[in-house]
Every structure is written in C-alpha cells, then in structure tokens.
Amino acid sequence: MVQFKASILRPVDQTYYIANSAKNFVINQLGKPYQIHTNINTDINSNSWYCSELIYAAYMFTYIDLSNGNSSIVTPSDILNSPNTYFLEGLSDYLVFRIVSKSGTRWSIEIKNLYRGTVVGEYNTKMCFENDARNWNLNKDLALFTLNSVDSCIVTISENFLAGCIVASVQRTYNNVLYRVITYGKNLNKSTKTMNQYHIYRMV
C-alpha cells in the first residue's frame, strides 16, 4: 500500500449488505481474464474485466454508482473522485515518503498527504533513531508543513551520525481522543530510491 501510494476508499452509506454483495460479485469473477472494454461492462456473466471496471460493476450490482460521470470507461481516478466514495479515516490518514534525491549528507524527501483534507504536520529536519521516531521522542530540529488533500511537498533532511530514520507526523481526533499519526522510514537506499516505511498511532 505504501510503496504504490494506494488510497483506501469506501462507498458513501455502505452497509453490511452492500459490502457482502459486492464481495460475492467479485468472488464469482475469479479466473476470468483481464481485458480493456471500450464500453463499461457491468454484467455478472461477463467473460472478462479490467481492474477498476470490476470494482465499479460490483457496486453497480448493489445500485451504487462509483463513476465520476464517465460513460465510456471507468478509471481508478474516476472512483477516487466519485461523489459516492470517501477516504477511510483511520487507515488512509497517514503520510507517505518518497526519496527524490541525495546530495552529500542531505536527502530530499517528498512527503505526501493521503487524507482528504488539509493537514498541518511536523517533520524532523535531521535523521533520528528508530525508537525516538516510533515514540515521537523529539523536541528539537522540528519543522512544520501544510498540505492540501492528496498534495505533497519536498523537504530536506540531514544525516545525523549513527541515526538513520526520517519521521513526520500529523494529529487526528477519533471519538474525542487525540492521536498522533506517525510515519517513519528507515534503510534509505539512494540507488533504488527505496526505504521501509511504518505507521504508528499514539495517543497524545
């Protein structure tokens, strides 16, 4: 999910019946081949599907239209921007990192906001140790950023002796309880531009 920067969505007003019906629709399509169609297909007896078309059809089976007004083809972007879907809070409210480049001891890191809404967050301008990142045990070298929905910014993070983690966080309220949603990365690789990323929820 993190590697491909996936977003977790739910249909508006989804019920157990709707979810179960859509699931059974998809299960009945197992083994059918992938094929692009020039007209959106919703027939449960179809011989083939393409990715977003299958999800669209599964919910149309329950009379929920996940398209964004496109009548010839339904894309992942259509489902993302449909008025009948929303980001699942508590699962897709974290940040994600991407390595842009490295120059000397400075890393350029893209921070992306997956939440449908503006966020104000913090990041450590110097690398830190994993335990400090996981527990947000940070009281200096912090900087603020503001990101709109599904927006990103590029920050510079300096290497810091033996420390090897980058970290950023935002705060969220669930059921009147304030949480800090922490994203941290380690094992940064300049050549492959990859890292291991983790997401932690801590009560504030």
Contacts in CASP RR format, 6 or more apart in sequence:
PFRMAT RR
TARGET T0000
AUTHOR 0000-0000-0000
METHOD contacts of the structure
MODEL  1
MVQFKASILRPVDQTYYIANSAKNFVINQLGKPYQIHTNINTDINSNSWY
CSELIYAAYMFTYIDLSNGNSSIVTPSDILNSPNTYFLEGLSDYLVFRIV
SKSGTRWSIEIKNLYRGTVVGEYNTKMCFENDARNWNLNKDLALFTLNSV
DSCIVTISENFLAGCIVASVQRTYNNVLYRVITYGKNLNKSTKTMNQYHI
YRMV
1 8 0 8 1.000
2 96 0 8 1.000
2 197 0 8 1.000
2 199 0 8 1.000
5 96 0 8 1.000
5 98 0 8 1.000
5 112 0 8 1.000
5 114 0 8 1.000
7 80 0 8 1.000
7 87 0 8 1.000
7 92 0 8 1.000
7 114 0 8 1.000
7 150 0 8 1.000
8 87 0 8 1.000
8 88 0 8 1.000
8 91 0 8 1.000
8 92 0 8 1.000
9 79 0 8 1.000
9 80 0 8 1.000
9 85 0 8 1.000
9 86 0 8 1.000
9 87 0 8 1.000
9 88 0 8 1.000
9 92 0 8 1.000
10 85 0 8 1.000
10 86 0 8 1.000
10 88 0 8 1.000
11 18 0 8 1.000
11 59 0 8 1.000
11 64 0 8 1.000
11 66 0 8 1.000
11 84 0 8 1.000
11 85 0 8 1.000
12 83 0 8 1.000
12 84 0 8 1.000
12 85 0 8 1.000
12 86 0 8 1.000
14 64 0 8 1.000
17 62 0 8 1.000
18 59 0 8 1.000
18 62 0 8 1.000
18 64 0 8 1.000
21 58 0 8 1.000
21 61 0 8 1.000
21 62 0 8 1.000
22 58 0 8 1.000
22 59 0 8 1.000
22 61 0 8 1.000
22 62 0 8 1.000
23 58 0 8 1.000
25 44 0 8 1.000
25 57 0 8 1.000
25 58 0 8 1.000
25 61 0 8 1.000
26 54 0 8 1.000
26 55 0 8 1.000
26 58 0 8 1.000
28 44 0 8 1.000
29 44 0 8 1.000
29 46 0 8 1.000
29 49 0 8 1.000
29 54 0 8 1.000
32 46 0 8 1.000
32 47 0 8 1.000
32 48 0 8 1.000
32 49 0 8 1.000
33 47 0 8 1.000
33 48 0 8 1.000
34 48 0 8 1.000
34 49 0 8 1.000
34 50 0 8 1.000
34 51 0 8 1.000
35 48 0 8 1.000
35 49 0 8 1.000
35 50 0 8 1.000
36 50 0 8 1.000
36 73 0 8 1.000
37 48 0 8 1.000
37 50 0 8 1.000
37 53 0 8 1.000
37 73 0 8 1.000
38 72 0 8 1.000
38 73 0 8 1.000
39 72 0 8 1.000
39 73 0 8 1.000
40 53 0 8 1.000
40 56 0 8 1.000
40 57 0 8 1.000
40 67 0 8 1.000
40 71 0 8 1.000
40 72 0 8 1.000
40 73 0 8 1.000
40 74 0 8 1.000
41 49 0 8 1.000
41 53 0 8 1.000
41 57 0 8 1.000
42 56 0 8 1.000
42 57 0 8 1.000
42 60 0 8 1.000
42 61 0 8 1.000
43 57 0 8 1.000
44 57 0 8 1.000
44 61 0 8 1.000
46 57 0 8 1.000
49 57 0 8 1.000
51 76 0 8 1.000
52 74 0 8 1.000
52 75 0 8 1.000
52 76 0 8 1.000
52 78 0 8 1.000
52 79 0 8 1.000
53 73 0 8 1.000
53 74 0 8 1.000
55 66 0 8 1.000
55 79 0 8 1.000
56 66 0 8 1.000
56 67 0 8 1.000
56 74 0 8 1.000
56 78 0 8 1.000
56 79 0 8 1.000
59 65 0 8 1.000
59 66 0 8 1.000
60 66 0 8 1.000
64 84 0 8 1.000
65 82 0 8 1.000
65 84 0 8 1.000
66 74 0 8 1.000
66 78 0 8 1.000
66 79 0 8 1.000
66 82 0 8 1.000
66 84 0 8 1.000
66 85 0 8 1.000
67 74 0 8 1.000
67 78 0 8 1.000
67 79 0 8 1.000
67 82 0 8 1.000
68 77 0 8 1.000
68 78 0 8 1.000
68 79 0 8 1.000
68 81 0 8 1.000
68 82 0 8 1.000
68 83 0 8 1.000
69 78 0 8 1.000
70 78 0 8 1.000
79 85 0 8 1.000
86 116 0 8 1.000
87 93 0 8 1.000
87 114 0 8 1.000
87 115 0 8 1.000
87 116 0 8 1.000
89 115 0 8 1.000
89 172 0 8 1.000
89 174 0 8 1.000
90 172 0 8 1.000
90 174 0 8 1.000
90 181 0 8 1.000
90 201 0 8 1.000
92 114 0 8 1.000
92 115 0 8 1.000
93 114 0 8 1.000
93 115 0 8 1.000
93 170 0 8 1.000
93 172 0 8 1.000
93 181 0 8 1.000
94 114 0 8 1.000
94 181 0 8 1.000
94 183 0 8 1.000
94 199 0 8 1.000
95 111 0 8 1.000
95 112 0 8 1.000
95 113 0 8 1.000
95 114 0 8 1.000
95 119 0 8 1.000
95 168 0 8 1.000
95 169 0 8 1.000
95 170 0 8 1.000
95 181 0 8 1.000
95 183 0 8 1.000
96 111 0 8 1.000
96 112 0 8 1.000
96 114 0 8 1.000
96 183 0 8 1.000
96 197 0 8 1.000
97 109 0 8 1.000
97 110 0 8 1.000
97 111 0 8 1.000
97 112 0 8 1.000
97 166 0 8 1.000
97 168 0 8 1.000
97 183 0 8 1.000
97 185 0 8 1.000
97 195 0 8 1.000
97 197 0 8 1.000
98 109 0 8 1.000
98 110 0 8 1.000
98 112 0 8 1.000
98 152 0 8 1.000
98 193 0 8 1.000
99 107 0 8 1.000
99 108 0 8 1.000
99 109 0 8 1.000
99 110 0 8 1.000
99 188 0 8 1.000
99 189 0 8 1.000
99 190 0 8 1.000
99 193 0 8 1.000
99 194 0 8 1.000
99 195 0 8 1.000
100 108 0 8 1.000
100 109 0 8 1.000
100 110 0 8 1.000
100 154 0 8 1.000
100 193 0 8 1.000
101 107 0 8 1.000
101 108 0 8 1.000
102 108 0 8 1.000
102 190 0 8 1.000
105 158 0 8 1.000
105 159 0 8 1.000
106 156 0 8 1.000
106 157 0 8 1.000
106 158 0 8 1.000
106 159 0 8 1.000
107 156 0 8 1.000
107 157 0 8 1.000
107 158 0 8 1.000
107 159 0 8 1.000
107 166 0 8 1.000
107 188 0 8 1.000
108 154 0 8 1.000
108 155 0 8 1.000
108 156 0 8 1.000
109 154 0 8 1.000
109 155 0 8 1.000
109 156 0 8 1.000
109 157 0 8 1.000
109 166 0 8 1.000
110 152 0 8 1.000
110 153 0 8 1.000
110 154 0 8 1.000
111 123 0 8 1.000
111 145 0 8 1.000
111 147 0 8 1.000
111 152 0 8 1.000
111 153 0 8 1.000
111 154 0 8 1.000
111 155 0 8 1.000
111 168 0 8 1.000
112 147 0 8 1.000
112 150 0 8 1.000
112 151 0 8 1.000
112 152 0 8 1.000
113 119 0 8 1.000
113 147 0 8 1.000
113 148 0 8 1.000
113 149 0 8 1.000
113 150 0 8 1.000
113 151 0 8 1.000
113 152 0 8 1.000
113 170 0 8 1.000
114 150 0 8 1.000
115 149 0 8 1.000
115 170 0 8 1.000
116 149 0 8 1.000
116 150 0 8 1.000
117 148 0 8 1.000
117 149 0 8 1.000
118 146 0 8 1.000
118 147 0 8 1.000
118 148 0 8 1.000
118 149 0 8 1.000
119 146 0 8 1.000
119 147 0 8 1.000
119 170 0 8 1.000
120 144 0 8 1.000
120 145 0 8 1.000
120 146 0 8 1.000
120 170 0 8 1.000
121 144 0 8 1.000
121 145 0 8 1.000
121 146 0 8 1.000
121 147 0 8 1.000
121 168 0 8 1.000
121 169 0 8 1.000
121 170 0 8 1.000
121 171 0 8 1.000
122 142 0 8 1.000
122 143 0 8 1.000
122 144 0 8 1.000
122 145 0 8 1.000
122 168 0 8 1.000
122 169 0 8 1.000
123 142 0 8 1.000
123 143 0 8 1.000
123 145 0 8 1.000
123 155 0 8 1.000
123 157 0 8 1.000
123 166 0 8 1.000
123 167 0 8 1.000
123 168 0 8 1.000
123 169 0 8 1.000
124 133 0 8 1.000
124 138 0 8 1.000
124 141 0 8 1.000
124 142 0 8 1.000
124 157 0 8 1.000
124 166 0 8 1.000
124 167 0 8 1.000
124 168 0 8 1.000
125 141 0 8 1.000
125 142 0 8 1.000
125 143 0 8 1.000
125 155 0 8 1.000
125 156 0 8 1.000
125 157 0 8 1.000
125 158 0 8 1.000
126 141 0 8 1.000
126 157 0 8 1.000
126 158 0 8 1.000
126 159 0 8 1.000
126 160 0 8 1.000
126 163 0 8 1.000
127 157 0 8 1.000
127 158 0 8 1.000
127 159 0 8 1.000
127 160 0 8 1.000
127 163 0 8 1.000
127 164 0 8 1.000
127 165 0 8 1.000
127 166 0 8 1.000
128 138 0 8 1.000
128 160 0 8 1.000
128 163 0 8 1.000
128 164 0 8 1.000
128 165 0 8 1.000
128 167 0 8 1.000
129 162 0 8 1.000
129 163 0 8 1.000
129 164 0 8 1.000
129 165 0 8 1.000
130 164 0 8 1.000
130 165 0 8 1.000
130 184 0 8 1.000
130 186 0 8 1.000
131 137 0 8 1.000
132 138 0 8 1.000
132 165 0 8 1.000
132 167 0 8 1.000
133 165 0 8 1.000
133 166 0 8 1.000
133 167 0 8 1.000
133 182 0 8 1.000
133 184 0 8 1.000
133 185 0 8 1.000
133 186 0 8 1.000
134 182 0 8 1.000
134 184 0 8 1.000
134 198 0 8 1.000
134 200 0 8 1.000
135 202 0 8 1.000
136 167 0 8 1.000
136 169 0 8 1.000
136 180 0 8 1.000
136 182 0 8 1.000
136 202 0 8 1.000
138 167 0 8 1.000
143 155 0 8 1.000
145 153 0 8 1.000
145 155 0 8 1.000
145 168 0 8 1.000
147 153 0 8 1.000
157 166 0 8 1.000
164 186 0 8 1.000
164 188 0 8 1.000
165 184 0 8 1.000
165 185 0 8 1.000
165 186 0 8 1.000
166 184 0 8 1.000
166 185 0 8 1.000
166 186 0 8 1.000
166 188 0 8 1.000
166 195 0 8 1.000
167 182 0 8 1.000
167 183 0 8 1.000
167 184 0 8 1.000
167 185 0 8 1.000
168 182 0 8 1.000
168 183 0 8 1.000
168 184 0 8 1.000
169 180 0 8 1.000
169 181 0 8 1.000
169 182 0 8 1.000
169 183 0 8 1.000
170 180 0 8 1.000
170 181 0 8 1.000
171 178 0 8 1.000
171 179 0 8 1.000
171 180 0 8 1.000
171 181 0 8 1.000
171 204 0 8 1.000
172 178 0 8 1.000
172 179 0 8 1.000
172 180 0 8 1.000
172 181 0 8 1.000
173 179 0 8 1.000
177 203 0 8 1.000
178 203 0 8 1.000
178 204 0 8 1.000
179 201 0 8 1.000
179 202 0 8 1.000
179 203 0 8 1.000
179 204 0 8 1.000
180 201 0 8 1.000
180 202 0 8 1.000
180 203 0 8 1.000
180 204 0 8 1.000
181 199 0 8 1.000
181 200 0 8 1.000
181 201 0 8 1.000
182 199 0 8 1.000
182 200 0 8 1.000
182 201 0 8 1.000
182 202 0 8 1.000
183 197 0 8 1.000
183 198 0 8 1.000
183 199 0 8 1.000
184 197 0 8 1.000
184 198 0 8 1.000
184 200 0 8 1.000
185 195 0 8 1.000
185 196 0 8 1.000
185 197 0 8 1.000
185 198 0 8 1.000
186 195 0 8 1.000
186 196 0 8 1.000
186 198 0 8 1.000
187 195 0 8 1.000
187 196 0 8 1.000
188 194 0 8 1.000
188 195 0 8 1.000
189 195 0 8 1.000
END
